[in-house]
C-alpha cells in the first residue's frame, strides 16, 4: 500500500526526531527476518536503551539531510532496519551484533555515531568493546598509576630518611648515656 504524502512527512519527522535524540544508529539488512525475529531484536535493542524501527530508505535519507547528518548509500539501501541508541551506542551495537551472529540472514550495513559514519566492520568492533563504565575505570587506573608511583617513591624516601635520622638519634642517645 502506497504511503500518502502526509504520512511520508510524518515518518520523516519521526526519523528526524529519533536521529536528534539518539547517540547513534546501527543499520541492518532485515531481508529474510520473520515478524517474530524482528520482535526479538526489538526487545534486545529496547533492553540496550534503544529503539528498533523498519525504515523507508528515501525517507531516512531525507531525515538525515534535515538533521544535518552524513548519508551513507550502502547503509540505507535495500530492506533496512535501524537501531537507534538513546544510551551508549556500544550497547545497541552489541545487541544487534549478537543477534546477527545468531541469525545468518541478518547483515549489519553500517552505522552512525554522533555525526561519524561507521562501516559494518567498525560497528562490529564497537560491539566488542567493554562497556563505557569499564573503559572509564581502566582509563582512570592508567591515569592514576604514575601519580601513585610518584607518591609511593616520595613516601618511601621520606620513610628511609626518617629511619636513618632515627638511627642516628638512637646512636647519639646511647653514646651520651655511656
N, C-alpha and C positions, 0 to 999 in steps of 0.2 A: 504494500500500500504506500502510495506516494505521500510524502510529508507536505503539509501546507507551508506557505511562506512564513506564516505566523509561528508555526511550530518550529521551523528551522531557526527563526530568530530567537525563540525561547531556548532552544538547545545551545545555540552559540552563547547566549547569556549564561546558561548553566555551566557550560565548559569554561567560559572566561572566569566565572566565579570560582570554580574548582581550581583552576590554574592559579588564581590570585591567592587563594587560601592555602594551597599546598606548598610543601617544601620541595617537592619533586614529583615526577611521573615516570612510571615504567609502562611501556607499550609492549603488548604481546600479540601474536597471531592466534586468534581463537578459532581458527578453522578446525573442525572436527571435534570440538568440545560439545558435550551434551549440556542440557539445561542444569542437570544435577552437578556436573563438573564445574560449571560457571558459578553455581550457588556455593559449592565447596570452596572455590577460590575466593569468592566474595567474603565468605566467613573468615578465611585466613587473613585476608587483607584488612578486614574490619578489626580483627584482633591485634593487628600491627599498626593500629591508629591510622587507617586509610579507608578509602572507598574505591570500589571497582566498578567501572562502567563500560558497557559496549558502546563504542563511539562511532559516529559518522566521520570519515576522514576529511571530507571537504569542509565540514562544519568545525572540526578540530583545527584544521589549518586556519580558518577564519578567526577562531578564538585565540589561537597562538599569535596571529598578527595583531589582533585587538589588544592582547595583553603585552605586546612588545617583546615576545619571546622568540628565540630562533626556531626555525622549522626544519625538520628532517624528513625528507621524502621517503626514505627507507622505512622509517618507523610508522608513518601514517599512510600506509598503502595496504590494500587487501583487507581482509577481515581483522578488525582491531579491537582490542580490549585494553582499557587504560586503568592502571592502578595509581590513584592519587594518594600521596603521603601527606598527612597532616601532622605527623610527628617526625621521627627520624626516617629519612629516605632509606637508610640501610635496612630497617626492619621490614618495610614493604618489599624492598628488593629481595630480601632473604625469603620472605613468604612466597613470592612469585617464583623465585629461583628453585626453591624446594618443591613447589607444585609442578614446575616444568620437568624436574627430574623424575617425578612420579608418573607424569603423563607425557608420553612420547609425542603427542600431537601438538603440545604447547611449545612455541618458539618465542623467545624474547627477541624483540626487534630493536629495542634501544630505550633510551630514557632521557630525562631532563632533570637536572639537579640545580635548583636555583635558575640561573639563566645559561647553564652549561649543558650542551648536548652530550649524551653518553651513548657509546656503542653498546651492542649486546654483550660484548666481552667485558666492558667496563662495568656494566650493571651486574654481571656475574661476579666480578672481582669485588665490587662494593658489597654484595651479599655475603661474601666470605669474611669480611672484616668483623672483628669483635664489636659488640655494642658500644655506643658512644661513651657511657659512663666508664666502661673498662678501659677504653682508649685514653680518656682523660686521666684516670688513675695511673696508668702506665706513664703518660707524659709527665704528670706531677712527680712521680717517683724518679724519673730521669732528671727532671729539673732540680729536685731536692738533693740528689746524690752528691754533687760537688759541694754544696753548702754543708751537708752533713759530714763529708770528708774533711773539709777545712775546719769545722768546729771540733771534730774528733782530734785532728792533728794539733790544733791550738790548745785544747784542754789537756791532751796527753803531755805536751811540752811543759805546760804550766804545772801539772802534777809532778813531773820529773824534777822540775826546778824546785818545787816546794819540798820534795823528798830530799834533794841534795842539801837545801838550806836547813831542813830539819836535822839531817845527819850532822851537819857542821855545828849546829847549836847544841845538839846532844853531846857531840865530841868536846865542844868548848866547856859545857857544863861539867862533864866528867873530868876534864883536865883541871878545872878550877877547884873541884872537890878534892883532888888529890894533892 
